[in-house]
């Protein structure tokens, strides 16, 4: 079993879910939540720096 691959896959999934929740909480828009979910960790890091 390749643990590096599994960890990366779960990290991407968690990042996507986190980005969607943060985006929807701030914008109340499903469209923006989907866009930010696509960007995942980039949006999470942006949000952490700006807010």
CNS distance restraints for C-alpha pairs under 8 A (distance, minus, plus):
assign (resid   2 and name CA) (resid   6 and name CA) 6.54 0.50 0.50
assign (resid   3 and name CA) (resid   7 and name CA) 5.98 0.50 0.50
assign (resid   4 and name CA) (resid   8 and name CA) 6.15 0.50 0.50
assign (resid   5 and name CA) (resid   9 and name CA) 6.13 0.50 0.50
assign (resid   6 and name CA) (resid  10 and name CA) 6.29 0.50 0.50
assign (resid   7 and name CA) (resid  11 and name CA) 6.04 0.50 0.50
assign (resid   8 and name CA) (resid  12 and name CA) 6.17 0.50 0.50
assign (resid   9 and name CA) (resid  13 and name CA) 6.32 0.50 0.50
assign (resid  10 and name CA) (resid  14 and name CA) 6.01 0.50 0.50
assign (resid  11 and name CA) (resid  15 and name CA) 5.99 0.50 0.50
assign (resid  12 and name CA) (resid  16 and name CA) 6.11 0.50 0.50
assign (resid  12 and name CA) (resid  40 and name CA) 7.45 0.50 0.50
assign (resid  12 and name CA) (resid  41 and name CA) 7.61 0.50 0.50
assign (resid  13 and name CA) (resid  17 and name CA) 6.26 0.50 0.50
assign (resid  14 and name CA) (resid  18 and name CA) 6.01 0.50 0.50
assign (resid  15 and name CA) (resid  19 and name CA) 6.04 0.50 0.50
assign (resid  15 and name CA) (resid  37 and name CA) 7.93 0.50 0.50
assign (resid  15 and name CA) (resid  40 and name CA) 5.24 0.50 0.50
assign (resid  15 and name CA) (resid  41 and name CA) 5.23 0.50 0.50
assign (resid  15 and name CA) (resid  44 and name CA) 7.31 0.50 0.50
assign (resid  16 and name CA) (resid  20 and name CA) 6.23 0.50 0.50
assign (resid  16 and name CA) (resid  36 and name CA) 7.91 0.50 0.50
assign (resid  16 and name CA) (resid  37 and name CA) 4.78 0.50 0.50
assign (resid  16 and name CA) (resid  38 and name CA) 6.86 0.50 0.50
assign (resid  16 and name CA) (resid  39 and name CA) 7.58 0.50 0.50
assign (resid  16 and name CA) (resid  40 and name CA) 4.41 0.50 0.50
assign (resid  16 and name CA) (resid  41 and name CA) 6.90 0.50 0.50
assign (resid  17 and name CA) (resid  21 and name CA) 6.26 0.50 0.50
assign (resid  17 and name CA) (resid  37 and name CA) 6.77 0.50 0.50
assign (resid  17 and name CA) (resid  40 and name CA) 7.72 0.50 0.50
assign (resid  18 and name CA) (resid  22 and name CA) 6.15 0.50 0.50
assign (resid  18 and name CA) (resid  37 and name CA) 7.92 0.50 0.50
assign (resid  18 and name CA) (resid  40 and name CA) 7.55 0.50 0.50
assign (resid  18 and name CA) (resid  44 and name CA) 7.24 0.50 0.50
assign (resid  19 and name CA) (resid  23 and name CA) 5.96 0.50 0.50
assign (resid  19 and name CA) (resid  33 and name CA) 7.36 0.50 0.50
assign (resid  19 and name CA) (resid  36 and name CA) 5.88 0.50 0.50
assign (resid  19 and name CA) (resid  37 and name CA) 5.25 0.50 0.50
assign (resid  19 and name CA) (resid  39 and name CA) 7.92 0.50 0.50
assign (resid  19 and name CA) (resid  40 and name CA) 5.29 0.50 0.50
assign (resid  19 and name CA) (resid  41 and name CA) 6.97 0.50 0.50
assign (resid  19 and name CA) (resid  43 and name CA) 6.26 0.50 0.50
assign (resid  19 and name CA) (resid  44 and name CA) 5.57 0.50 0.50
assign (resid  20 and name CA) (resid  24 and name CA) 6.01 0.50 0.50
assign (resid  20 and name CA) (resid  33 and name CA) 4.73 0.50 0.50
assign (resid  20 and name CA) (resid  34 and name CA) 6.55 0.50 0.50
assign (resid  20 and name CA) (resid  36 and name CA) 6.16 0.50 0.50
assign (resid  20 and name CA) (resid  37 and name CA) 4.91 0.50 0.50
assign (resid  20 and name CA) (resid  40 and name CA) 7.73 0.50 0.50
assign (resid  21 and name CA) (resid  25 and name CA) 6.00 0.50 0.50
assign (resid  21 and name CA) (resid  33 and name CA) 7.32 0.50 0.50
assign (resid  22 and name CA) (resid  26 and name CA) 6.26 0.50 0.50
assign (resid  22 and name CA) (resid  44 and name CA) 7.87 0.50 0.50
assign (resid  23 and name CA) (resid  27 and name CA) 5.85 0.50 0.50
assign (resid  23 and name CA) (resid  28 and name CA) 7.48 0.50 0.50
assign (resid  23 and name CA) (resid  29 and name CA) 7.81 0.50 0.50
assign (resid  23 and name CA) (resid  32 and name CA) 6.67 0.50 0.50
assign (resid  23 and name CA) (resid  33 and name CA) 5.07 0.50 0.50
assign (resid  23 and name CA) (resid  36 and name CA) 6.58 0.50 0.50
assign (resid  24 and name CA) (resid  28 and name CA) 4.68 0.50 0.50
assign (resid  24 and name CA) (resid  29 and name CA) 5.71 0.50 0.50
assign (resid  24 and name CA) (resid  30 and name CA) 6.56 0.50 0.50
assign (resid  24 and name CA) (resid  32 and name CA) 7.27 0.50 0.50
assign (resid  24 and name CA) (resid  33 and name CA) 5.29 0.50 0.50
assign (resid  27 and name CA) (resid  32 and name CA) 7.24 0.50 0.50
assign (resid  27 and name CA) (resid  33 and name CA) 7.97 0.50 0.50
assign (resid  29 and name CA) (resid  33 and name CA) 6.21 0.50 0.50
assign (resid  30 and name CA) (resid  34 and name CA) 6.17 0.50 0.50
assign (resid  31 and name CA) (resid  35 and name CA) 6.33 0.50 0.50
assign (resid  32 and name CA) (resid  36 and name CA) 6.00 0.50 0.50
assign (resid  33 and name CA) (resid  37 and name CA) 5.87 0.50 0.50
assign (resid  34 and name CA) (resid  38 and name CA) 6.18 0.50 0.50
assign (resid  35 and name CA) (resid  39 and name CA) 6.51 0.50 0.50
assign (resid  36 and name CA) (resid  40 and name CA) 5.87 0.50 0.50
assign (resid  36 and name CA) (resid  43 and name CA) 6.05 0.50 0.50
assign (resid  37 and name CA) (resid  43 and name CA) 7.99 0.50 0.50
assign (resid  39 and name CA) (resid  43 and name CA) 5.97 0.50 0.50
assign (resid  40 and name CA) (resid  44 and name CA) 6.46 0.50 0.50
assign (resid  41 and name CA) (resid  45 and name CA) 6.04 0.50 0.50
assign (resid  42 and name CA) (resid  46 and name CA) 6.11 0.50 0.50
assign (resid  43 and name CA) (resid  47 and name CA) 5.96 0.50 0.50
assign (resid  44 and name CA) (resid  48 and name CA) 6.18 0.50 0.50
assign (resid  45 and name CA) (resid  49 and name CA) 6.27 0.50 0.50
assign (resid  46 and name CA) (resid  50 and name CA) 6.05 0.50 0.50
assign (resid  47 and name CA) (resid  51 and name CA) 5.60 0.50 0.50
